[in-house]
Amino acid sequence: MKSKTIVITGATGVLGNLAAKTFAERGDNIALLDRDQIKLDSLTAGLNLPSNRIHAQTIDLLDAQTLQDSAEAVHSKFGSIHALIHLVGGWVGGKTIPESSKDDLEFMLNQHVWTTFNLFQSFVPHIASAGWGRVVIVSQPVTVKPAAKSAIYAAAKSAQESLALTLAEEYKESGLTANIIHVKSIDIKGDALREGTSPAEIVSAMLYLFSEEADKVNGARIPLYR
């Protein structure tokens, strides 16, 4: 398989770290976007890739102009961009709607909706022009069946999913697919008795979505939970 250029946000988290290592090991170029310089430096050193295969940048995903500049820089360096794996998250919950604050809602909208909107505006035109593309986000089934005291999070994640599902429709003739991986939680401690999904399971699903066999999988919510 010809190497691709993969953009990963939230790259220094447990899931982003594994995704970066996995796609790097299969020969892809990696663009890492994160806010934590120290962790980003550590991840970059651990990947041990030649400079022509990696782009690492600390960035605020709420800064639309900086993201535009980042997309141009990544495209200029590698010549093309093929995929975006957006893993920046955050959770606010445990409150009824009357108990929730405007600050809670603004924080969730910033984390999930505005970061996604800015990323799509900046990177999707480049991905679509490559003739083959993948966009993947990770979400929760709470968007389909909201639970009590989850309104703020569910509203923001539902809006994020709508962006991804709309993107799938808008670019389905260009070779770009956009999909959502649903998990109830991410099990970073390896507790098989819990209902969480391991990072390895999530990355395996990503690898499938990046395969030729998944070319027709588009605009899907993929359940990875019991």
N, C-alpha and C positions, 0 to 999 in steps of 0.2 A: 504494500500500500504506500502510495506517495505521501510524504510527510505533510501534515497540516499545520496551520498556525492557530493555536487555541488560546483564547483570552479567559483567564480565571479571576473572578473577583472574590474577595474574602479568602484570598489564597493562603493565609497563614493559619486559618482554623484547621481543625482536625480533618474535616472533609476536603477542604481546599488543598491541604498539604498532600493528602493521598491522591487526589485527582491530578495535581501537578506532577507528582512522581510517576504515576501510572502513564500519563500521556507522554511525559518526557522519555520514559523507558521504551516506549514503542516508536520513538524517533520523531515526535512532533516538536515544532517550535512552540515555546511557551511564553505568554505574556502574563505576568503576575501583577495584579492591582490590589493594594491593601493600604490600610492607614498606619500600620505599625512598622516603622522602619527597622527596628531591632529584629523583630520576628521575620520580616521580609529578607533581611540580610542573611539570617540564619538559614532560611529555606533555600535561598539562592545558592549559598555555599554548599548546602547538603545535596542539591541537585547536581552540582559540579558539571554544568553544561558549558560548552564553549560559548563565548560571547555572542557569536552569530546565531545562536539558537535560543537565546533568552532575553527578555525585556522585563525588568522589574521596576515598579514605580509606586511610590507612596502617593496616594491621591484621595481627595474628598469626592465621592461620587455624586454629591449634591451640587458640585461646581460644574455646570454644564460646559462652560468654555474650556476648562481644563480637560474635561473628558474628550471634547472635540479634538483638542490638541494631542491628547494621548492616542486617540484612534489614528490620527494622521501619522504620528510617530511610529506606531506599531506597523501600519501599512507601509510606510516608507522603508522601514528596516527589513521587513520580511517579503515585501512585494505583494502580499495578499493576506487576508484574514478569513479564516474558515469557520470559526466557532466561538461562541460565548457561553461560558458556564458561570451563571450568576449565583453566588453563594452567600452574599451578605444578608444577614437576617436580624433577629432580635424579637423579643416577645414582651408584650405587656398584657396582663390578664388578671384574673382573680377578682374582678370588680363587675358589678352590675352596670348597666348603661348609665343610670343616674349617678352612680359612684365614680364613674370615669371622668377624667378631666380633658379639657381641650388639648392640654400639653401631651397627654397620653396619645390622643388621636394624631396630633401633629408628628410626634415621634415615630409612630408606626407608619404613617403615610410617607414620611421622609425615608425611613429604612427600606420599605418595600416598594412603594409606588414611584416616588421621585427618582430613586437610584435606578430603577428599572427603566423608567421613561428616558432618563438621560443616557443610559447605556445604549438603549435601542436606537435613539436618535443618532448617537455618535458612531456606533459600530455596525449596525445592521446594513447600511448602504454598502459598506465594504464587503461584508459577508455575502450579501446578495450578488454582488458583482463577480464573486469568485466562481459562480456556477455550481457550487456545492457548499452547503452550510448547515450548521446545527446551532440551535439555541436551546439551552436547558436551564430550567430553574427547579428548585426544590421547595415544596410546599406541604400543606397538611390537609387531610380530608375535612377539617373543620370548615373549609370553604364550601363544601357541599352540604354538610349538616352541622351548622354552628351549635356549639355547646353553650350552656349557661355560663355567664361571666367570661365570655371570649369575644364579645362583640367588636372591640377595637382591633384586636389582632385579626379576627376573621374578615372584617371589612377591608383592612389593608391588603391582606393576602388575596382576597377575592378580586380586588382591583388589579393587583399584580398579575394574577392569573388571566384576567381579561385582556391585559396588554399582550401577554404571551399567546393566548388563543387567537386574538385578532391578528397578531403578527403572522401566525401560521396560515391564516386565510389570505392575507395580503401578499405573501411571498411564495405561495405553494407552487406557482408555475416557474419559479426561479431556481429550484433545487435546494431551497432553504427549508428546513423543518424546525418547528418550535414545539417543545413538549415540556410537560410538568411531571416531575417525579414526586408522588405523594408518600409521605411517611408520617407516622404518628409522633415519632421522636427519633432522634439520632442517638444510637447506643454507642457511646465512645468508650465505655468501660468493659465491653464484651460480656454483658450479662444476658445470657441466653434465655433466662427465665422472664425477662421483661419484654414488653411489646415493642421496644425500639428496633430500628433497622440499623445495621452496622454500616459504617462508612464503606467497607469493602463491598457490601451488597449494593449500595447506591452507585458506587463507581462502576461496578459490573453492569448495572443498568445503563449507565452513560456509555460504556463501551459498546453495548448493543445498539444504542441509538446512533452511534457514530459508524455503525457497520452498513454495508450495502444492503444487507437483509432488512434494515429498518428504513429504507428510503421512502416507504409509503406510510410510515408511522408519523403522523403530523397532527398537531392540535389535540394531543391525547393527555389525559391524566392517568399516569401509570401507577397503580397501587402497589407499594412495597411494604405491606404490613399484614398482620393477621387480623 
